[in-house]
Amino acid sequence: MAKQKLTPTARRMKAIRDKRAAMTADRRKKKAENQRKRRKAIKEGKNIKGKDYDHKKKKFVSVKKNRGNYGKGTKKEG
């Protein structure tokens, strides 16, 4: 995936927005849950390399499927 071409000002503003979004209560709970699930799966000997935990399906799926909303794109997610 190509890196976004942003002006220095836009890059700073995007970093602030991204940080604010990442620190919401919902995102922090999902991140903590994901860390617990990954650690548990690794302990159980599962190969989760290249996979993300899908909070809707409640299992590990490929990054491509999870972040692409299973071919529907992220605009229709939610």
Residue frames as a rotation matrix with the C-alpha (Angstrom) as fourth column:
MET 1
0.585 0.811 0.000 0.00
0.811 -0.585 0.000 0.00
0.000 0.000 -1.000 0.00
ALA 2
-0.155 -0.658 0.737 1.43
0.618 -0.647 -0.447 3.36
0.770 0.387 0.507 -0.99
LYS 3
-0.491 -0.104 -0.865 2.15
0.810 -0.420 -0.410 5.94
-0.321 -0.902 0.290 1.68
GLN 4
0.627 0.775 0.074 -0.15
0.764 -0.593 -0.254 8.95
-0.153 0.216 -0.964 1.70
LYS 5
-0.454 -0.725 0.518 1.33
0.788 -0.598 -0.145 12.05
0.415 0.342 0.843 0.15
LEU 6
0.663 0.696 -0.278 0.53
0.733 -0.528 0.429 14.74
0.152 -0.488 -0.860 2.70
THR 7
0.252 -0.540 0.803 1.88
-0.111 -0.840 -0.530 18.17
0.961 0.045 -0.271 3.39
PRO 8
-0.730 -0.604 -0.319 3.72
0.256 0.190 -0.948 18.53
0.633 -0.774 0.016 6.71
THR 9
-0.716 0.536 0.447 0.76
-0.698 -0.572 -0.432 20.39
0.024 -0.621 0.783 8.21
ALA 10
0.296 0.865 -0.405 -1.74
-0.826 0.445 0.346 17.77
0.480 0.232 0.846 7.01
ARG 11
-0.087 -0.425 -0.901 0.53
0.094 0.897 -0.432 15.00
0.992 -0.122 -0.038 8.33
ARG 12
-0.955 -0.276 0.113 0.58
-0.056 -0.206 -0.977 16.57
0.292 -0.939 0.181 11.80
MET 13
-0.370 0.898 0.237 -3.18
-0.928 -0.348 -0.132 17.09
-0.036 -0.269 0.962 11.83
LYS 14
0.321 0.448 -0.834 -3.77
-0.535 0.813 0.231 13.50
0.782 0.372 0.501 10.68
ALA 15
-0.540 -0.598 -0.592 -1.51
0.198 0.593 -0.780 12.21
0.818 -0.539 -0.202 13.46
ILE 16
-0.889 0.273 0.367 -3.58
-0.455 -0.449 -0.769 14.15
-0.045 -0.851 0.523 15.99
ARG 17
0.071 0.977 -0.202 -6.87
-0.983 0.103 0.150 12.80
0.167 0.188 0.968 14.57
ASP 18
0.141 -0.081 -0.987 -5.55
-0.239 0.964 -0.113 9.24
0.961 0.252 0.117 14.43
LYS 19
-0.844 -0.506 -0.179 -4.27
0.081 0.209 -0.975 9.42
0.530 -0.837 -0.136 17.99
ARG 20
-0.627 0.684 0.374 -7.60
-0.763 -0.441 -0.473 10.80
-0.159 -0.582 0.798 19.23
ALA 21
0.317 0.758 -0.570 -9.50
-0.834 0.509 0.212 8.00
0.451 0.408 0.794 17.44
ALA 22
-0.107 -0.464 -0.879 -7.14
-0.023 0.885 -0.464 5.33
0.994 -0.030 -0.105 18.77
MET 23
-0.937 -0.348 -0.027 -7.57
0.039 -0.029 -0.999 6.51
0.347 -0.937 0.041 22.35
THR 24
-0.123 0.953 0.278 -11.37
-0.824 -0.254 0.506 6.35
0.552 -0.167 0.817 22.50
ALA 25
-0.175 0.113 0.978 -12.78
-0.837 0.506 -0.208 3.98
-0.519 -0.855 0.006 25.11
ASP 26
0.815 0.566 0.123 -14.15
-0.399 0.702 -0.590 1.63
-0.421 0.432 0.798 22.43
ARG 27
0.632 -0.641 -0.437 -10.85
-0.402 0.211 -0.891 1.37
0.663 0.738 -0.124 20.53
ARG 28
-0.312 -0.780 0.542 -8.88
-0.893 0.046 -0.447 0.83
0.324 -0.624 -0.711 23.75
LYS 29
0.177 0.458 0.871 -11.21
-0.692 0.688 -0.220 -1.99
-0.700 -0.564 0.439 24.82
LYS 30
0.968 0.196 -0.155 -10.88
-0.243 0.600 -0.762 -3.64
-0.056 0.776 0.629 21.38
LYS 31
0.275 -0.948 -0.161 -7.10
-0.623 -0.047 -0.781 -3.27
0.733 0.315 -0.603 21.45
ALA 32
-0.343 -0.369 0.864 -6.87
-0.928 0.277 -0.250 -4.83
-0.148 -0.887 -0.437 24.91
GLU 33
0.554 0.626 0.548 -9.18
-0.476 0.779 -0.408 -7.67
-0.683 -0.035 0.730 23.84
ASN 34
0.870 -0.267 -0.415 -7.11
-0.336 0.295 -0.894 -8.24
0.361 0.917 0.167 20.71
GLN 35
-0.119 -0.973 0.197 -3.90
-0.840 -0.007 -0.543 -8.43
0.529 -0.230 -0.816 22.73
ARG 36
-0.141 0.151 0.978 -5.43
-0.787 0.583 -0.204 -10.99
-0.601 -0.799 0.036 25.10
LYS 37
0.828 0.539 0.154 -6.73
-0.317 0.677 -0.665 -13.10
-0.462 0.502 0.731 22.19
ARG 38
0.614 -0.666 -0.423 -3.38
-0.509 0.075 -0.857 -13.00
0.603 0.742 -0.293 20.34
ARG 39
-0.327 -0.774 0.542 -1.41
-0.925 0.143 -0.353 -13.98
0.195 -0.617 -0.763 23.44
LYS 40
0.127 0.480 0.868 -3.81
-0.617 0.724 -0.309 -16.83
-0.777 -0.496 0.388 24.18
ALA 41
0.947 0.257 -0.193 -3.70
-0.301 0.493 -0.817 -18.11
-0.115 0.831 0.544 20.57
ILE 42
0.233 -0.944 -0.232 0.11
-0.693 0.006 -0.721 -18.03
0.682 0.329 -0.653 20.53
LYS 43
-0.353 -0.321 0.879 0.19
-0.905 0.357 -0.233 -19.88
-0.239 -0.877 -0.416 23.85
GLU 44
0.439 0.637 0.634 -2.10
-0.392 0.771 -0.503 -22.55
-0.809 -0.027 0.588 22.36
GLY 45
-0.421 -0.763 0.490 0.30
0.164 0.467 0.869 -22.93
-0.892 0.447 -0.072 19.43
LYS 46
0.573 0.684 0.452 -1.97
0.619 0.001 -0.785 -21.48
-0.537 0.729 -0.423 16.74
ASN 47
-0.601 -0.731 0.323 -0.39
0.756 -0.388 0.528 -19.83
-0.261 0.561 0.785 13.71
ILE 48
0.505 0.817 -0.280 -1.90
0.704 -0.577 -0.414 -16.34
-0.500 0.012 -0.866 13.59
LYS 49
-0.526 -0.768 -0.367 0.80
0.329 -0.581 0.745 -14.69
-0.785 0.271 0.558 11.51
GLY 50
-0.990 0.115 0.077 -0.79
0.018 -0.440 0.898 -12.28
0.137 0.891 0.433 9.02
LYS 51
-0.222 0.965 -0.137 -4.16
0.683 0.255 0.684 -12.46
0.696 0.058 -0.716 10.74
ASP 52
-0.781 0.141 0.608 -6.28
-0.437 -0.819 -0.372 -9.98
0.446 -0.556 0.702 12.70
TYR 53
-0.788 0.598 -0.147 -8.95
0.532 0.541 -0.651 -10.73
-0.310 -0.591 -0.745 15.25
ASP 54
-0.654 0.665 0.361 -12.37
0.013 -0.467 0.884 -9.95
0.757 0.583 0.296 13.81
HIS 55
-0.948 0.269 0.171 -14.61
-0.227 -0.194 -0.954 -8.61
-0.224 -0.943 0.245 16.57
LYS 56
-0.087 0.958 -0.272 -17.76
-0.995 -0.099 -0.031 -9.30
-0.057 0.268 0.962 14.56
LYS 57
0.381 0.191 -0.904 -16.96
-0.490 0.872 -0.022 -12.93
0.784 0.451 0.426 13.66
LYS 58
0.663 -0.173 0.728 -15.09
-0.722 0.108 0.683 -13.51
-0.197 -0.979 -0.053 16.93
LYS 59
0.704 -0.534 0.467 -12.17
0.475 0.844 0.250 -15.31
-0.528 0.046 0.848 15.28
PHE 60
-0.166 -0.852 -0.496 -8.87
-0.145 -0.476 0.867 -14.67
-0.975 0.216 -0.045 13.52
VAL 61
0.760 0.358 0.542 -9.16
0.503 0.203 -0.840 -13.88
-0.411 0.911 -0.025 9.81
SER 62
-0.116 -0.847 0.520 -6.73
0.990 -0.141 -0.009 -12.57
0.081 0.513 0.854 7.22
VAL 63
-0.519 -0.173 -0.837 -5.80
0.384 -0.922 -0.047 -8.91
-0.764 -0.345 0.545 7.45
LYS 64
-0.995 0.097 0.000 -7.04
-0.038 -0.387 0.921 -8.38
0.090 0.917 0.389 3.90
LYS 65
-0.338 0.930 -0.146 -10.53
0.605 0.334 0.723 -9.71
0.721 0.156 -0.675 4.67
ASN 66
0.005 0.359 -0.933 -10.84
0.986 -0.158 -0.056 -8.01
-0.167 -0.920 -0.354 8.04
ARG 67
-0.480 -0.273 -0.834 -9.66
0.312 -0.941 0.128 -4.55
-0.820 -0.199 0.537 7.07
GLY 68
-0.981 0.134 -0.139 -11.42
-0.177 -0.341 0.923 -4.63
0.076 0.931 0.358 3.70
ASN 69
-0.361 0.896 0.259 -14.77
-0.694 -0.071 -0.717 -5.56
-0.624 -0.438 0.647 5.28
TYR 70
-0.301 0.176 0.937 -14.93
0.265 0.960 -0.095 -8.80
-0.916 0.220 -0.335 3.27
GLY 71
-0.678 -0.109 0.727 -14.92
0.729 0.026 0.684 -7.07
-0.093 0.994 0.062 -0.12
LYS 72
0.397 0.911 0.108 -17.54
0.913 -0.404 0.050 -4.46
0.089 0.079 -0.993 0.78
GLY 73
-0.226 -0.562 0.795 -15.03
0.372 -0.804 -0.463 -1.71
0.900 0.192 0.391 1.53
THR 74
-0.703 -0.176 -0.690 -14.79
0.708 -0.079 -0.701 0.36
0.069 -0.981 0.180 4.67
LYS 75
-0.873 0.407 0.270 -17.39
-0.363 -0.911 0.198 2.99
0.326 0.074 0.942 3.72
LYS 76
0.071 0.971 -0.229 -20.24
-0.512 0.232 0.827 0.54
0.856 0.059 0.514 4.34
GLU 77
-0.514 -0.361 -0.778 -18.79
0.417 0.687 -0.595 -0.80
0.749 -0.630 -0.203 7.57
GLY 78
-0.860 0.063 0.506 -20.59
-0.425 -0.637 -0.644 -0.44
0.281 -0.769 0.575 10.84
